Amino acid sequence: MTLDVPRLRADTPGCEHVTHLNNAGSSLPPQPVLDANIGHLRREAEIGGYEAYDEQRDRVEHTYDALARLIGASRDELACVENATRAWDMAFYSFRFGPGDRILTGRAEYASNWIALRQVAHTTGAAIEVVPDDEHGQFDVAALERMLDAKVKLVSLVHVPTQGGLVNPAEAVGRVTRAAGVPLLLDACQSIGQLPVDVEAIGCDILSATGRKFLRAPRGTGFLYVRKELIAELEPPFLDMHAAAWDPDGSYTMRDDARRFENWETYVAGKIALGIAADYALDVGLDAIWSRNRALAERLRSALEEVPGVSVLDQGATRGAIVTFRVADRPAAEVRAALASERVNVSVTEAESARLDLDERGIDELVRASVHYFNTEQELDRLVELVAG
Ligand SMILES: Cc1ncc(COP(=O)(O)O)c(C=O)c1O
């Protein structure tokens, strides 16, 4: 299971230029992803966009197979969209909630999801309720069990939050929601490509993900999984002539696969490259990726904890590739800027990305260093030296 890190770095052009510890923001694509993306753009310029699509149709279709393999789904349960938020929204806004319905979410909930939840609660009269965290700072599965009843119409779970190393116990949540017959909507935006994610093992009914983060695909790509049996029950909030057909009698018929959640015009080069990114992750091996990511992140946490004035903020019984910290008396933006001047990329997360969690913990901002398997131990040591000043 040991990865050939020098080879993986040689395959990643960005490694020559930066120490990239912002993989939770947008990772560095590997060469095959870059080639697929640029290659298709070039082809569009050479022969025309529609003609390039016709020529490369098999490669576009391959993306559905690759994503299906990545998450243990079937190709007709997948829709390719422009990002994780749009994927999540297309599924979420398809539910028909009414007054008295309950929607459960967790403290890790992401800002964009929360805003959508609140909007829908406002317009439908459904109630949003927050499942508390357990003693590890993760979604409390026992509390969820107690909260479930016939009024609960959906459970929304963020697998890995934007704001820390926490990996929520998705499989335990899935066991409970499945037993209760309540759909589980899993935001896998930060977990896809970081760790093995299998929709059957988890028991989720819907999964949203982005390409650019740990999957290392181009920006502007994402995908949605909807379990086959659920697709027929969900009418997307937007339909176009790709998602549905205009019938001669003036009515319309929706597609019966998950592409009813897509739209006609799309970033074809990105979509092809998204499939190549999924192939790449599968070739490297998700188990090996996960084990290296955890080891790197734990090493970084331990080293940062030794630096006077630094507090590491990550929670959870299982912690992944996102390492978050604060430096006493130094604004997060200043820490980020100082690192950027040494070509070390990290990011800043502010409370408004995840208020349920960060407000509760009294954290207004934090520095986020997110590792990925192609990072080296030396890069982590360099970060720590720079933070220590
Ligand atoms: C947990 C989580 N969910 C959703 C999103 C939104 O993803 P996107 O920007 O691809 O829509 C993010 C982005 O950082 C995230 O961290």
PDBQT file of the ligand as one rigid body, heavy atoms in Angstrom, charges set to zero:
ROOT
HETATM    1  C1  LIG A 401     -18.321  20.540   2.964  1.00  0.00    +0.000 C 
HETATM    2  C2  LIG A 401     -18.524  21.333   1.706  1.00  0.00    +0.000 A 
HETATM    3  N1  LIG A 401     -19.688  21.242   1.052  1.00  0.00    +0.000 NA
HETATM    4  C3  LIG A 401     -19.934  21.924  -0.070  1.00  0.00    +0.000 A 
HETATM    5  C4  LIG A 401     -18.983  22.768  -0.592  1.00  0.00    +0.000 A 
HETATM    6  C5  LIG A 401     -19.301  23.519  -1.847  1.00  0.00    +0.000 C 
HETATM    7  O1  LIG A 401     -18.594  22.994  -2.932  1.00  0.00    +0.000 OA
HETATM    8  P1  LIG A 401     -18.603  23.743  -4.320  1.00  0.00    +0.000 P 
HETATM    9  O2  LIG A 401     -17.815  25.010  -4.115  1.00  0.00    +0.000 OA
HETATM   10  O3  LIG A 401     -17.935  22.800  -5.280  1.00  0.00    +0.000 OA
HETATM   11  O4  LIG A 401     -19.996  24.023  -4.689  1.00  0.00    +0.000 OA
HETATM   12  C6  LIG A 401     -17.749  22.916   0.043  1.00  0.00    +0.000 A 
HETATM   13  C7  LIG A 401     -16.744  23.828  -0.490  1.00  0.00    +0.000 C 
HETATM   14  O5  LIG A 401     -15.764  24.160   0.117  1.00  0.00    +0.000 OA
HETATM   15  C8  LIG A 401     -17.513  22.172   1.230  1.00  0.00    +0.000 A 
HETATM   16  O6  LIG A 401     -16.359  22.255   1.880  1.00  0.00    +0.000 OA
ENDROOT
TORSDOF 0
